[in-house]
Amino acid sequence: MALIDIKVPDIGDFDEVTVIEILVKPGDIVKADQSLLTVESDKASMEIPSSHGGVVKELRVKLDDKVKQGSIVLVLEAEADAPAVAPVASAPTAPVAQAAAVAAPVAVASAPASPAAPVAAATPAQTMPAHEPTAATGQLPHASPSVRKFAREIGVPLAEVKGSGLKGRITQDDVQGFAKSVMAGDVRTQAQAVKAPVGSGGDGAALGLIPWPKVDFAKFGPIERKEMSRIKKISGANLLRNAIMIPAVTNHDDADITDLEAFRVSTNKENEKSGVKVTMLAFLIKACVAALKKYPEFNSSLDGDAIVYKNYWHIGFAADTPNGLMVPVIRDADQKGVLQLSQEMGELAKKARDGKLGSAEMTGATFTISSLGGIGGKYFMPIINAPEVAIMGVSKSTMEPVWDGKQFVPRLMLPLSLTWDHRVIDGAAAARFNAYLGQILGDFRRVLL
Ligand code: COA
């Protein structure tokens, strides 16, 4: 067996290149043409192959060294009968080509592989479950051609892998580590992201958050574990998505409902025998429809780069049920009077509590009202019910001293909390919406205007 020097072959137009990755170590058995190092110029990266097969005896370069054609890379104990090959550096991978690779990642399979499956041995189509992209770094990933090839083969999008190599370069270990964390659920799959509420383990990694605390509560006292209801699981996943994906802002305001409440109470007295109780929420629905007509962006949805304005006013209202929160929808609320709205609301709320609400009765809302007024509290931040772009939270009205210009007078004030999607709506519009709603609730005759 002969000891031979493996040298940098012809690397084209480049005088000097930097060693950015060493792919072998002393004792490794390499084949002729196997990549030994990755080098990089200011324009491209390429791999330096071995001219012979054999055992690596000694490395003659280290990371960050500058090498050129003829530089000795390592000493190899060549196989006696192994023929030499004419070494040719791999085709350079230019930054432009890297960008294309990022823009068109290999499609990932939807069926997750067994977590126990060894990453390197799995076939491309079976290797990676679809996963939630991690936060983009805004930079192109740096990786050698062999690492890119490996990532492509196992379906790992390099743009999401954090590099641990020199200057953040992505190594084969980084790709393997990323693949393992997807398999183990540390990086959540897209399906898991919408199904699993925060707190169910492994969450937050996809967003770069520290892991959810795992506590053995039984260590501190007696506990009881209960599965969440189906409704809670579904609404939790929707709320999580909406809270994360919508840049939401909440504007708080007060409406003077002294006269409206007096009217409501007297109407209910007059209609005692009818069996229909007029609720504050029915007035709120009517008032919100008037505000939605004046400010149509609140009755819209986002569709890509377009805003879809709806010329119908279906109002959802949050109903507290033994199984969790449900949102029945009153259709064409603009065409209904307060009595009819009160009656429909009562029927839908009962159906919701009895678990008899059909799916058609929970879809198509253009705006939602969440009223905690019957329970208590002062202001809260409701979460928008996507694909709607705004929601009105209503708290308990209280008698308050209000300055009328000359003196403080007792007025019944209703706290309003309007959450809106800042991609569609601006703060000024939200303030106007609340102010207009307050005017209507203060003097309901304005609904007629
Ligand atoms: N301020 C003060 N009192 C209010 C009020 C308000 N904003 N809104 C209602 N009330 C009073 C009513 O006058 C009524 O009192 P009364 O029994 O003396 O007449 C009582 O609270 C109950 O009101 P009611 O008319 O039965 O119901 P509602 O219209 O307030 O609400 C639902 C109906 C379905 C919305 C309600 O039952 C519900 O489920 N609310 C919870 C919604 C929720 O969980 N939202 C949070 C989502 S995160």
Residues whose N, C-alpha, C, O or C-beta is under 5 A from the ligand:
A	BS01	COA	T279 M280 L281 A318 A319 D320 A349 S370 S371 G373 G374 S395 K396 S397
